[in-house]
């Protein structure tokens, strides 16, 4: 499901590279999350590092940022289900297998097998190039930090995102229920460099999740559809999620939540309780992202006032 969204992304003029990178990235991230999920002192620093890396990649081609976002998301999901390294490796291999199936089926449906062969042949070269790009990005980040040069840097957003994820992960871990990972995940998806973007995302995510969780859960609870009907609805809502991703974020959130509720219903999990908890966690995560954005606005406004009151003093203002 997750890797399928990569078909809407581009890396190096390829629609398959985002899916291939995401397949490996989420498999490794879910393994790391499951192994590190036993204790906060191991998990939270990793979440902070993953969040910072995602923030830094938002400056590059959109496909790279999308892959990083999926890695952070699966890291958080995996942390809710701590396992031994052996058991975590099995689940990571299942994630990788799901990604491989999606890549192959997309290549077949889009008739781009030649592109798949080309991308697989050049995969090692891309990995080496990305290692060099990562080294350059870290060097640039350190240089910006030392010189307090933030006007054209993505560093403030990356730091803000890392801190927000660290705090929200600590909150979710203290709530002691598995679906609490939706708090940092929502904060990750909602918090954007611009205030208006953050507000729109927070409202759309919360409203869409609430609508999807309550409506679909009520439908399942009152009509008790058969497993075949649940499977059909799962596929339909997965398709609707793909179809509305770039159309309306609230609709996308509603259909994605519906997909998850139907999927949980197939596994006989208590979908009503999980749906209600998911709505609560979404509201907390969205509220936390908005709070962080308001704090940044308040501090920026305070610095602007300092500049106006001291015209001879040069103060570098953040761009984010």
N, C-alpha and C positions, 0 to 999 in steps of 0.2 A: 504493500500500500504506500509506504513512505517513499520508496525508491521510484515509484511510478510518477510522482510529482516532478522528478528530475527531467522528464521529457519536455517540460515547459521551460527548462533552463538551458543556458548555452555556456560552454567553456571551449575556447579555441575553435569556434564555428562548428562544434559538435554537440548534438543533443544527447549523445550516449555517455560522454565523459562524465557529466555530473552524476548520472546514474551509477556508473562504475565506481567513481570515487566515493559516492554515498554508500554503496554496498559494503566496501571495505571499511569505510569510516564508522558506520553505525555498528558493524560487527565488532570492531575493536572497542568502540566506546561503550557498548552494552556489556562487554566482557569486563572492562575496567570498572564500570559502575557497579556491577554485581560483586566484584571482588572487593572494591573499596567501600561498598555500602554497609559493611559490618560496623564501622565506627566513623563518627563525625570528623575526627582529627585527620583521617585519611581522605574522606570524601570531599569535604568542603574546599581544601586547597586545590584539588583536581578540578572541581566545578569552577572555581575562580579562574584557574589557568585556561580551561576550555572557553569560558565566557570572554576572557580577555582576547584569546585568539580569534574568536568569532568577531568581536568588535573590530579588531585590526583588519580582518579580511573583508569587512564591508566596504573598504575603500577600493577593492579590486573589482574585477568583473563579477556581475551579480551571481553567476553560477557558483563561484567559490564561496561566497557568503552563504548561499543556500545549503551547500554541503556542510559547512561548519555549523550552521543552525541545526541540521538534522543530527549531527554528532553530539551537540550539547543536549538536545532533547532526549536521545536514546541513552546518553549517560545518566540523565536524571531518572528516566524510566527504569533503567537497570538497577539504580541504587535502591529502589523500593523493594527489590527482590534479591537480597544478598545470598550468594551461593559460594561453595568452594570453587577454587580455580578450575577444577576438572568439570564440574557441572556448569559453570559459567562459560567454559570453552564450548561445551555442547550446544548451549543456547546461542552463542555467538555464531557457530557454524550454521545453525538453523536460520539465523538472520541473513548470513551471507548467501545461503541457498535461496532464500526468498528474493534477495536482490538479484541473484543470477537469473532466476526464472523471469523476473520482471524485465531485465535487460534483453534476454533472448526473445521474449514474447513481443517486446516493443520493437526490436529489430525486425521481427517477422511481420508485424502489423504495419509498420512504417516502411517496410521494404528497403531497409538500409543496412543489410548484412555486409556490404562492402565497406561501409563506414565503421561497422563494428570491428571487422578485421583490421582496418587501418588504425583504429584507436587502440586495440589490444597490442598491436605491434609497436606502437609508439608509447605504450604505457610507462615503460622504464625511463624513457627520455623525459616524460612529463614529471615523474617522481623526482628525478635528479634536478630538473628545472625548478620544481616547487621547493626543494630543500634550499637551493640558492636564493630563491625569492624570500623564503622564510628568514634566512640569515640576514638578508638585506633589510627586511622589514623590522627585525629586532634591532639591528644597528641604528636604523633611522629613528625608531622609537626611543632608544636610549639617548640618542643625540638630542631629540626634541625635549626629552625630560630634563636633561642636564642644562640645556639652554633656555628652559621655560618658553619654548617656541610652540605654542598651541593654536595659533591663529588658523593655520591651514592643516592641522594635524587631526587624525582620527583618534589620537590618544585619549582625549577627555571622555569620549563616548565609550571607548574600550574599558577604561578604568571604571567609569560609572556602571557599565554593564557587569563587570566582574564583581564589584562590591554588591550590587543589587542581587546578583545570583547567589553570592555567599550568604547574605542576610536571609534571603527567601528560602534557601536550602536549610539553614539553621532553624527557621520557623517550621518548615514542613517536617523536619526530623523530630521536633518536639511535639508534634501533633499525634504521632504514633498510629497513623493508618496509611496504608499503601498508596492510595490515590492522592495523598498530600503532595506528591511530586508535581501536581498540576499548579501549585503555587509558583515555584521557580520557573516552570515551563511557560506559564502565562506571562510572568514578568519578562522572560526572554523574548517572547513573541510580540509583546505590547511595547516595550521600551524602545523608542526610536530616537534618532538624533534631534528631530524637531518636536516641539511641544504639541503642535496641532496634529502631527502624525500619531503621537503617543495617545492623545485624547481620543482620536477617531478609532484607533486600534482597541483601546481599552473598552470603549462603549460597544463597538461591534463584536468584540470577542465575548464580552460578558452577556450581552443580549442574545447573541447567536447560541452560545452554550446553554444558557438558561432555557431558551425555547426548545432546542434539540433535546436536552436532558428531560425536561418535564413532559413535553408532548409525546416523545417516543416511548418514554418509560410508562406513561399512563396507557398508551396504546398496547404495549406488551402486557402490562399487568391486567388489563380489563378484557382483552380479547384472546389472550393466551394462544398466539399463533403456533402452528406446528413447526418442527425443525426445518422442513423444506421451505415454508413461508419465511421463516427467519433468515435462512440462507439467501433467498431471493432478495429480500429487503436489504440485507447486508451488501450484496453486490450492487443493487440499485443506488444505495446511499453512497457507496464508494465512488460510483460513476458520477453522481451529483456533486460530490466533493471535488473531483477533478474538473468538472465542467464549470464550477462557480469560483474556482481559486482566484482568477484574475478578473472576476466580474463584480462580486460583492462580498466583502470579508465577513459580514454578519451571516449571510446565507451559507458561505463556506463553513463557518464555525458551527452553524446549526446542522448541516448535513454531515460534517465530520463527527460531531457528537452523536448524531443518530446512528451513523455507521458503527461507532464504538459500542453504543448501547445494544444494538442488534447482535454484534459480535459477542458481547458478554452474555447475552441471553442464550446464545447457542451453547456456551460452556456452563450454563446453569448457575452463573454467579448472581448474587442479589443485585440486579441492575438498578432497582429503585434507590437503595441505600447508596450505591456507588454514584449514581447520577446526581443525587442531592449533594453528596460530598464534593463532587466535581464542580458543581455550580458554586458552592461556597469557596472552594480553593481558587476557582477562576476569579471570583470577585476580590479575594484577598490579593492574589498576584497582580491583577489589574490595578487595584488601589495602591499597592506598593510601588508599581512602576510610575503611576501618576504622582505619588508623593515625592519620589526621587526627582522627577522632572520639575516639580514645583520648587524644591529646594535649590536646584541648579538655577532656575529663573530668579529666585530671591537673591542668591549669591551674585549672579551676573548683574542684576539691577543695583546691588550695593556697590559693586566695583565701578559701574558706570557713574554712580553718584560721587565716588571718590575721584574719578577722572574729572568730572565737571567742577568739583570743589577745588581741585589742584591741577589747573591747566598746564602747569610747567612740568608736572610729573608724568612720565610715560608709563602707562599701565597696559599690558597686553591683554586684550579681551578674548575669551574663548569663542570659537565659532560654533560650538555645539551647545 
